[in-house]
Amino acid sequence: MRNNTIWKWTAVAAGAMLFFGTQAWAAKQAPKLSEKEFKRGIQIYFDRCAGCHGTLRKGATGPKITQNKMLKKSLEKLEEVIYHGTKAGMPGWGRTGEMTQKDTELMAKFIQHKAPIPPEYGLRAMLKTHKVIVQPNDRPASPQHKRDIDNMFGVILRDVGQGAVIDGDTHEVIEKVKTGFAVHIFRASASSRYFYTVGRDGKITMIDLFEKKPKVVAEVKVCADARSIDVSKYNGPKGNFTDKYAIVGCYWPPQLVIVDGMTLKPIKIISTRSHTYDTNEYHPEPRVAAIVASHADSEWVVAIKETGLIWLVDYSDLKNLKITEIEAERFLHDGGWDVSKRYFIVAANMRDTIVVVDTKLKKLAAKFETGVKPHPGRGANWIDPEYGKVSATTHLGEGKITVFGSDPEGRPDIAWKVVREGKTAGPGLFLKTHPNSENIWMDSTLAKEEGANKKICVYKKANFGKEPYKCWKATDHGKIVHFEYNKAGTEVWASVWDNNGELIIYDDKTLKEIKRIKGLHTPTGKWNVYNTVNDIF
């Protein structure tokens, strides 16, 4: 399924003769494209390129690809990079089968044109999309089934705009629900009752797990492009905010949107446009990367990619909103918690740096280099036999796992310092462990070597070395991505990402395959309710 709603603004632009027809707006050197070709270029760019290079092509995880820069390169060179990828971590879209040769040629021409600027997206537009399918008072007061909600999994079916809810005990696909396009995350509510999802098209869906079969009970579109969502968790002296609000981080427009936690009705929009922390230059597109709900206060921790700022957004009084701004590093990306849930650990991947924020003291705790483009996902925490509490990250730019001390109270001598490094099968996206596990699992989704992206590697916590304990080829099709444990920490679920996708379930102790759940179109990330609510990773 393609996302056709996000770029409806192109029709307006076409009517104004700004983007199409003679394309008088573009540089004379830019290759000619028909209106149809230009529209397709916009769609492909959104699907495959905007996440790393930015809507305005100003760069972040990927480099700047502005018109002037692209016109200095030949079409042949651009086609080669798009088709085969780069050593720095860019996927080879043609090599992996996600772009045809024709699309590759089109995109080489498209990026030699000026980046079209999509419109803003305000409250009036959001409210037109808002639907409460089942009113809160009409929802069941208790679960209408005997399943263990805490051991349910939410699984992204990326390219068909769906999510699957799967029973972690029986491995049964309970239901597939319609979501936004290319969902980036399933976030379980603080109460465990709901899954909140957000798609690349900015559409939020709220899935009720009390229903006999999981059901979407509310939805709204709050951005043109989005990645992150979280709910309010705080229950303390300031009040009980459990599931009261949710917050969405937009890539375009660059903004935060706070919605009602029970109905998804938009309440407040906060622009993230501001100046970079280091050079104090104005940035027109500071996108929202990771968002997590603080355990220390009534705050969301918000990483703003291009400006290198981390905001602590206090949701206890939305009329008199308080934001604590922390100078961190550019360009912020994925992140999660240390084992104490006090320290927020996030990658500034284009600076090869990990950033740590102390959410109790509300200030920067550390910055340190780990390797080429760290990408911890939400990260991994465990007890090292020599160094005690540690955390780790994989990398987009090299096949390496970096382990660092994360116990400033117990081991201040090694806190936020690299203590171990190990090899993986190639550049990867995610690693995962569990308090009840002896293992650390990791993928190599971005590896260029033949078959490497189909491998899984496992390290042992007790004797972490330079080489993995075991690596094996897990699939003969697609590529392996993302891991999640069941509630008990006895099973690990891995995704085989392609049109004939499946989930592979392993026994964590023996590393032996238990089952494959087939018939899942482009499965990627997956989240266990219990682990997500309790930030176990």
C-alpha positions as CSV (number, residue, x, y, z in Angstrom):
1,M,0.0,0.0,0.0
2,R,1.3,3.4,-0.9
3,N,0.8,6.6,1.0
4,N,-1.0,8.9,-1.3
5,T,-2.4,11.5,1.1
6,I,0.8,13.1,2.4
7,W,1.7,14.8,-0.9
8,K,-1.7,16.1,-1.9
9,W,-0.2,19.5,-1.8
10,T,1.5,18.8,-5.1
11,A,-1.8,19.3,-6.9
12,V,-1.9,22.9,-5.5
13,A,1.6,23.5,-6.6
14,A,0.9,22.2,-10.0
15,G,-2.1,24.5,-10.4
16,A,0.2,27.4,-9.5
17,M,2.7,26.2,-12.2
18,L,5.4,26.3,-9.6
19,F,6.5,22.7,-9.7
20,F,5.3,21.2,-13.0
21,G,4.9,22.0,-16.7
22,T,7.8,24.2,-17.7
23,Q,9.3,24.0,-14.2
24,A,10.6,27.6,-14.5
25,W,11.4,27.5,-10.8
26,A,14.2,24.9,-11.3
27,A,17.7,25.5,-12.3
28,K,18.3,25.3,-16.1
29,Q,20.7,22.4,-15.7
30,A,18.1,20.2,-14.0
31,P,16.7,17.4,-16.3
32,K,13.2,17.8,-17.5
33,L,10.5,15.8,-15.7
34,S,6.8,15.4,-16.6
35,E,4.2,16.2,-14.0
36,K,3.6,12.5,-13.5
37,E,7.3,11.8,-13.1
38,F,7.7,14.6,-10.6
39,K,4.8,13.4,-8.5
40,R,6.3,9.9,-8.5
41,G,9.7,11.4,-7.4
42,I,8.0,13.1,-4.5
43,Q,6.4,9.9,-3.4
44,I,9.6,7.8,-3.7
45,Y,11.6,10.5,-1.9
46,F,9.1,10.4,1.0
47,D,9.1,6.6,1.2
48,R,12.9,6.0,1.0
49,C,14.9,9.2,1.4
50,A,13.3,11.9,3.6
51,G,13.9,10.1,6.9
52,C,17.6,10.5,6.6
53,H,18.1,13.4,4.3
54,G,15.2,15.6,5.5
55,T,12.1,17.0,3.7
56,L,14.1,20.1,2.7
57,R,17.2,17.9,2.0
58,K,19.3,19.7,4.6
59,G,20.7,16.4,5.9
60,A,20.9,14.7,9.3
61,T,21.6,10.9,9.4
62,G,22.3,11.3,5.7
63,P,24.2,14.1,4.1
64,K,22.8,17.3,2.5
65,I,21.5,16.6,-1.0
66,T,20.5,20.1,-2.0
67,Q,20.0,21.0,-5.6
68,N,23.3,22.9,-6.0
69,K,25.2,19.9,-4.5
70,M,23.4,17.4,-6.7
71,L,23.9,19.3,-9.9
72,K,27.7,19.0,-9.4
73,K,27.3,15.2,-9.7
74,S,26.6,13.3,-12.9
75,L,23.3,11.3,-13.3
76,E,25.4,8.2,-13.6
77,K,27.1,8.7,-10.3
78,L,23.8,9.5,-8.5
79,E,22.2,6.4,-10.0
80,E,25.1,4.3,-8.7
81,V,24.8,5.6,-5.2
82,I,21.0,5.2,-5.1
83,Y,21.1,1.7,-6.6
84,H,24.1,0.3,-4.7
85,G,24.2,2.4,-1.5
86,T,27.3,3.6,0.4
87,K,29.7,2.3,2.9
88,A,28.5,5.0,5.3
89,G,25.3,3.1,5.8
90,M,22.9,4.2,3.0
91,P,20.9,1.2,1.8
92,G,21.3,0.2,-1.9
93,W,17.6,0.6,-2.8
94,G,18.1,-1.1,-6.2
95,R,20.3,-3.8,-4.8
96,T,17.7,-4.7,-2.2
97,G,14.9,-4.7,-4.7
98,E,13.1,-1.7,-3.2
99,M,13.7,0.5,-6.3
100,T,13.6,-0.5,-9.9
101,Q,16.2,0.6,-12.4
102,K,13.7,3.0,-13.8
103,D,12.9,4.5,-10.4
104,T,16.6,4.8,-9.7
105,E,17.0,6.8,-12.9
106,L,14.0,9.0,-12.0
107,M,15.3,9.7,-8.5
108,A,18.7,10.8,-9.8
109,K,17.0,13.4,-11.9
110,F,14.5,14.3,-9.2
111,I,17.1,15.3,-6.6
112,Q,18.8,17.6,-9.2
113,H,15.6,19.7,-8.9
114,K,14.8,22.1,-6.0
115,A,13.2,20.4,-3.0
116,P,9.5,21.2,-3.1
117,I,8.3,22.5,0.3
118,P,5.1,20.9,1.6
119,P,2.5,23.1,3.5
120,E,2.2,23.5,7.2
121,Y,-0.3,21.3,9.0
122,G,-2.4,23.0,11.7
123,L,-5.2,22.3,14.2
124,R,-8.0,22.8,11.7
125,A,-6.6,20.2,9.3
126,M,-6.0,17.8,12.1
127,L,-9.6,18.1,13.5
128,K,-11.0,17.2,10.0
129,T,-9.3,13.8,10.3
130,H,-10.2,13.1,13.9
131,K,-12.5,10.1,14.6
132,V,-13.6,8.5,17.8
133,I,-14.8,5.1,16.6
134,V,-15.7,3.9,20.1
135,Q,-16.3,6.5,22.8
136,P,-14.4,6.0,26.1
137,N,-17.7,5.3,28.0
138,D,-18.7,2.7,25.5
139,R,-15.5,0.7,25.7
140,P,-15.5,-2.5,27.8
141,A,-14.7,-2.1,31.5
142,S,-12.7,-5.3,31.6
143,P,-11.0,-7.6,29.0
144,Q,-13.5,-9.5,26.8
145,H,-11.1,-12.4,26.5
146,K,-8.9,-14.6,28.7
147,R,-5.6,-13.8,27.0
148,D,-2.6,-12.2,28.9
149,I,-2.6,-8.7,27.6
150,D,0.9,-8.1,29.1
151,N,2.3,-10.8,26.8
152,M,0.7,-9.5,23.6
153,F,2.9,-8.2,20.8
154,G,2.2,-5.3,18.5
155,V,3.9,-5.9,15.1
156,I,4.4,-3.3,12.3
157,L,3.4,-4.5,8.8
158,R,5.1,-1.6,7.3
159,D,4.2,-1.3,3.6
160,V,0.5,-2.3,3.9
161,G,-0.4,0.3,6.5
162,Q,-1.3,-2.4,9.1
163,G,-0.3,-3.7,12.5
164,A,-0.7,-7.2,13.8
165,V,-1.5,-8.0,17.4
166,I,-0.2,-11.4,18.3
167,D,-0.7,-13.6,21.4
168,G,2.7,-14.2,23.0
169,D,1.5,-17.4,24.7
170,T,-0.1,-19.1,21.7
171,H,1.8,-17.3,18.9
172,E,-1.6,-16.7,17.3
173,V,-2.2,-13.6,15.1
174,I,-5.3,-12.3,17.0
175,E,-6.0,-9.5,14.6
176,K,-4.6,-7.2,11.9
177,V,-5.7,-3.6,12.2
178,K,-5.5,-0.7,9.8
179,T,-2.9,1.9,10.9
180,G,-1.1,4.7,9.2
181,F,1.4,4.1,6.4
182,A,4.8,2.7,7.4
183,V,4.3,2.8,11.2
184,H,7.5,3.5,13.1
185,I,6.5,2.4,16.5
186,F,3.9,0.7,18.7
187,R,3.8,2.3,22.1
188,A,1.9,0.5,24.9
189,S,-0.1,2.8,27.2
190,A,1.0,3.2,30.9
191,S,-2.1,1.2,31.9
192,S,-1.2,-1.6,29.4
193,R,-4.7,-1.4,27.9
194,Y,-3.9,0.4,24.6
195,F,-1.4,0.4,21.8
196,Y,-0.7,3.8,20.2
197,T,0.8,3.7,16.8
198,V,2.1,6.5,14.5
199,G,2.7,6.2,10.8
200,R,5.1,7.9,8.5
201,D,2.0,9.8,7.2
202,G,1.4,11.3,10.7
203,K,-1.7,9.2,11.4
204,I,-2.2,8.0,15.0
205,T,-4.3,5.0,15.8
206,M,-5.4,3.9,19.3
207,I,-5.9,0.1,19.6
208,D,-8.0,-1.2,22.5
209,L,-6.7,-4.6,23.8
210,F,-9.7,-5.1,26.1
211,E,-11.9,-5.8,23.1
212,K,-12.6,-9.5,22.2
213,K,-10.3,-8.8,19.2
214,P,-8.0,-5.8,19.3
215,K,-9.8,-2.8,17.7
216,V,-9.0,0.7,16.6
217,V,-11.1,3.0,18.8
218,A,-9.8,6.4,17.7
219,E,-7.6,7.9,15.0
220,V,-6.3,11.3,13.8
221,K,-3.7,12.6,11.4
222,V,-1.5,15.2,13.1
223,C,1.5,15.5,10.7
224,A,2.5,15.0,7.1
225,D,5.5,12.9,8.3
226,A,6.1,11.5,11.8
227,R,8.1,9.0,13.7
228,S,7.5,9.0,17.4
229,I,4.8,8.8,20.0
230,D,4.5,8.3,23.7
231,V,1.9,8.6,26.5
232,S,1.9,10.2,29.9
233,K,3.0,7.9,32.7
234,Y,3.4,10.1,35.8
235,N,1.4,9.3,38.9
236,G,2.5,11.3,41.9
237,P,2.2,14.6,43.9
238,K,1.3,16.6,40.8
239,G,-1.6,14.2,40.0
240,N,-2.4,11.0,38.1
241,F,-1.6,11.4,34.4
242,T,-1.7,7.7,33.5
243,D,-2.8,7.6,29.8
244,K,-4.2,11.2,30.1
245,Y,-2.2,12.6,27.2
246,A,-0.1,11.4,24.2
247,I,2.5,13.3,22.3
248,V,3.6,12.9,18.7
249,G,6.8,14.0,17.2
250,C,6.6,15.2,13.6
251,Y,9.2,15.3,10.9
252,W,7.0,17.6,8.9
253,P,5.9,20.1,9.9
254,P,8.6,20.3,12.5
255,Q,6.5,20.2,15.6
256,L,5.1,18.4,18.6
257,V,1.4,17.6,18.9
258,I,-0.2,16.8,22.3
259,V,-3.5,14.9,22.0
260,D,-6.1,13.6,24.5
261,G,-5.0,10.1,25.6
262,M,-8.5,8.7,25.5
263,T,-9.8,10.2,22.3
264,L,-6.7,11.4,20.4
265,K,-8.3,14.9,20.0
266,P,-5.5,17.4,19.3
267,I,-5.0,19.8,22.2
268,K,-1.7,21.7,21.6
269,I,0.9,22.2,18.9
270,I,4.5,23.2,19.7
271,S,6.8,24.2,16.9
272,T,10.4,22.9,17.2
273,R,11.9,25.5,14.8
274,S,14.7,27.2,16.5
275,H,18.5,27.6,16.5
276,T,21.2,24.9,16.6
277,Y,22.7,24.5,20.0
278,D,26.3,24.9,18.9
279,T,26.4,27.6,16.2
280,N,23.1,29.3,17.0
281,E,22.0,29.2,13.4
282,Y,18.3,29.2,12.6
283,H,17.1,25.8,11.4
284,P,13.8,25.6,9.4
285,E,13.3,21.8,9.9
286,P,14.3,20.5,13.3
287,R,12.6,17.1,13.3
288,V,11.5,15.2,16.4
289,A,13.4,11.9,16.9
290,A,13.0,9.8,20.0
291,I,10.4,10.5,22.7
292,V,10.2,8.7,26.0
293,A,8.0,9.4,29.1
294,S,10.1,10.3,32.1
295,H,9.9,8.2,35.3
296,A,11.2,11.1,37.4
297,D,8.6,13.7,36.7
298,S,5.5,14.7,34.6
299,E,7.6,15.1,31.5
300,W,8.3,13.7,28.1
301,V,11.9,13.6,27.0
302,V,12.1,14.8,23.4
303,A,15.2,14.6,21.2
304,I,15.2,17.2,18.4
305,K,17.4,16.0,15.7
306,E,18.9,18.9,13.8
307,T,19.2,21.5,16.6
308,G,20.9,19.0,18.9
309,L,18.5,20.0,21.8
310,I,16.7,17.7,24.2
311,W,13.5,19.1,25.6
312,L,11.9,18.0,28.8
313,V,8.2,18.9,28.1
314,D,6.2,19.1,31.3
315,Y,2.6,18.0,30.7
316,S,1.2,18.8,34.2
317,D,-0.1,22.2,33.1
318,L,-0.6,22.6,29.3
319,K,-2.0,26.1,29.7
320,N,1.3,27.3,31.2
321,L,3.6,24.9,29.5
322,K,7.1,24.5,30.8
323,I,9.9,23.2,28.7
324,T,13.5,22.6,30.0
325,E,16.0,22.9,27.1
326,I,19.2,20.9,27.3
327,E,22.1,21.4,24.9
328,A,23.2,18.0,23.7
329,E,24.6,17.2,20.2
330,R,23.6,17.0,16.6
331,F,22.0,15.0,15.0
332,L,19.9,13.2,17.5
333,H,18.2,9.9,16.6
334,D,17.0,6.8,18.5
335,G,17.3,6.3,22.3
336,G,16.0,4.8,25.5
337,W,16.8,4.3,29.2
338,D,19.6,2.9,31.3
339,V,18.5,0.1,33.7
340,S,17.7,2.6,36.5
341,K,15.4,4.6,34.2
342,R,17.0,7.8,35.3
343,Y,19.3,8.4,32.4
344,F,18.1,8.9,28.9
345,I,20.7,7.5,26.4
346,V,20.4,8.7,22.8
347,A,22.5,8.6,19.7
348,A,23.8,11.7,17.9
349,N,24.7,9.4,15.0
350,M,26.2,11.9,12.6
351,R,28.7,13.0,15.3
352,D,29.4,9.3,16.2
353,T,28.4,10.2,19.7
354,I,26.1,8.9,22.5
355,V,24.4,11.6,24.6
356,V,23.2,11.0,28.2
357,V,20.7,13.2,30.0
358,D,20.0,13.0,33.8
359,T,16.2,13.3,34.0
360,K,16.3,13.7,37.8
361,L,18.7,16.6,37.8
362,K,17.4,17.7,34.3
363,K,20.8,18.3,32.8
364,L,23.3,16.8,30.4
365,A,25.3,14.0,32.1
366,A,27.8,13.0,29.4
367,K,28.7,12.8,25.7
368,F,31.2,10.2,24.3
369,E,32.1,8.6,21.0
370,T,31.3,5.0,20.3
371,G,31.8,4.3,16.6
372,V,30.5,5.2,13.1
373,K,26.8,6.3,13.4
374,P,25.6,4.7,16.7
375,H,22.0,3.4,16.5
376,P,21.0,1.8,19.8
377,G,17.3,1.6,19.0
378,R,16.0,1.7,22.5
379,G,19.3,0.1,23.6
380,A,20.3,-2.8,25.7
381,N,21.2,-3.0,29.4
382,W,22.8,-5.8,31.5
383,I,25.1,-6.7,34.3
384,D,28.7,-7.3,33.1
385,P,30.7,-9.6,35.4
386,E,33.6,-7.1,35.5
387,Y,32.0,-3.7,35.0
388,G,28.6,-4.1,36.6
389,K,25.7,-2.2,35.0
390,V,26.4,-1.5,31.3
391,S,24.5,-0.4,28.2
392,A,25.3,-0.9,24.5
393,T,24.7,0.3,21.0
394,T,25.0,-1.1,17.5
395,H,26.1,1.1,14.6
396,L,24.7,2.1,11.2
397,G,28.2,2.7,9.7
398,E,30.2,-0.3,10.9
399,G,29.7,-3.8,12.2
400,K,30.4,-3.1,15.8
401,I,28.7,-3.3,19.2
402,T,30.0,-0.8,21.8
403,V,29.5,-1.5,25.5
404,F,29.8,1.4,28.1
405,G,29.4,1.8,31.8
406,S,26.0,3.1,32.9
407,D,26.1,3.2,36.7
408,P,27.4,6.6,37.8
409,E,26.4,6.0,41.4
410,G,27.9,2.5,41.7
411,R,30.8,2.7,39.3
412,P,31.7,6.4,38.7
413,D,35.1,5.5,37.4
414,I,33.7,3.9,34.2
415,A,30.4,5.7,33.9
416,W,29.7,6.8,30.3
417,K,33.0,5.3,29.2
418,V,33.5,2.6,26.6
419,V,34.5,-0.7,28.3
420,R,34.1,-3.3,25.6
421,E,33.7,-3.6,21.9
422,G,32.7,-6.5,19.7
423,K,32.1,-7.4,16.0
424,T,28.8,-8.0,14.3
425,A,28.0,-9.4,10.9
426,G,27.8,-5.9,9.6
427,P,26.2,-2.5,10.2
428,G,22.9,-3.0,12.0
429,L,19.8,-1.3,13.4
430,F,19.0,-3.0,16.7
431,L,20.3,-5.1,19.6
432,K,18.2,-6.5,22.4
433,T,18.4,-8.3,25.8
434,H,16.3,-9.0,28.9
435,P,17.0,-9.1,32.6
436,N,16.2,-12.9,32.6
437,S,18.4,-13.6,29.6
438,E,22.1,-14.5,29.3
439,N,22.3,-13.2,25.8
440,I,22.5,-10.1,23.7
441,W,20.9,-10.4,20.2
442,M,21.7,-8.1,17.2
443,D,20.9,-7.7,13.5
444,S,23.1,-6.6,10.6
445,T,20.2,-5.2,8.4
446,L,22.4,-2.7,6.6
447,A,25.3,-5.1,5.8
448,K,26.5,-5.0,2.2
449,E,28.2,-8.4,2.1
450,E,26.1,-11.1,0.4
451,G,23.8,-12.8,2.9
452,A,25.1,-10.8,5.9
453,N,21.8,-9.0,6.4
454,K,20.1,-12.4,6.8
455,K,22.2,-13.2,9.8
456,I,21.6,-13.0,13.6
457,C,24.5,-12.7,16.0
458,V,24.4,-13.4,19.7
459,Y,26.9,-12.5,22.5
460,K,27.0,-13.9,26.0
461,K,26.8,-11.4,28.9
462,A,29.1,-13.6,31.0
463,N,32.0,-13.7,28.6
464,F,31.6,-10.8,26.1
465,G,34.5,-11.0,23.7
466,K,35.6,-9.5,20.4
467,E,33.7,-12.1,18.4
468,P,30.1,-13.2,18.9
469,Y,29.3,-16.4,20.7
470,K,27.3,-17.5,17.6
471,C,26.2,-16.1,14.2
472,W,23.9,-17.9,11.8
473,K,21.9,-17.3,8.7
474,A,18.3,-17.2,9.8
475,T,16.5,-16.8,6.5
476,D,16.9,-17.4,2.7
477,H,14.8,-14.3,1.8
478,G,14.3,-10.8,3.0
479,K,16.5,-9.4,5.8
480,I,16.6,-9.8,9.6
481,V,15.5,-6.8,11.6
482,H,14.6,-6.0,15.2
483,F,14.2,-8.2,18.2
484,E,11.8,-8.4,21.1
485,Y,11.5,-10.7,24.0
486,N,8.3,-12.2,25.5
487,K,7.2,-11.1,28.9
488,A,9.1,-13.8,30.7
489,G,12.3,-13.2,28.7
490,T,12.4,-16.8,27.5
491,E,11.7,-16.2,23.8
492,V,13.2,-13.8,21.2
493,W,11.2,-12.8,18.2
494,A,13.0,-11.6,15.0
495,S,11.4,-10.2,11.8
496,V,12.1,-11.3,8.3
497,W,11.5,-8.1,6.4
498,D,10.1,-8.5,2.9
499,N,6.8,-9.0,1.1
500,N,6.7,-12.6,2.2
501,G,7.6,-11.7,5.7
502,E,7.5,-13.8,8.8
503,L,8.5,-13.8,12.5
504,I,11.0,-16.3,13.7
505,I,10.6,-17.2,17.4
506,Y,13.7,-18.6,19.2
507,D,14.2,-20.2,22.6
508,D,16.6,-17.7,24.2
509,K,18.4,-20.3,26.3
510,T,19.2,-22.8,23.5
511,L,19.1,-20.4,20.5
512,K,16.9,-23.0,18.8
513,E,14.0,-22.0,16.5
514,I,10.6,-22.6,18.1
515,K,8.2,-21.4,15.4
516,R,7.7,-19.2,12.3
517,I,4.6,-17.0,12.0
518,K,4.1,-16.6,8.3
519,G,1.8,-14.5,6.1
520,L,3.0,-11.1,7.4
521,H,3.7,-8.5,4.8
522,T,6.9,-6.5,5.5
523,P,7.0,-7.0,9.3
524,T,9.6,-4.8,11.0
525,G,9.4,-3.6,14.6
526,K,7.5,-5.4,17.3
527,W,6.8,-4.6,20.9
528,N,5.7,-6.7,23.9
529,V,3.2,-4.9,26.1
530,Y,4.9,-5.7,29.4
531,N,8.4,-4.9,28.3
532,T,7.3,-1.6,26.6
533,V,5.2,-0.4,29.6
534,N,8.1,-1.1,32.0
535,D,10.9,0.0,29.6
536,I,12.7,-3.3,29.7
537,F,15.5,-3.5,27.2
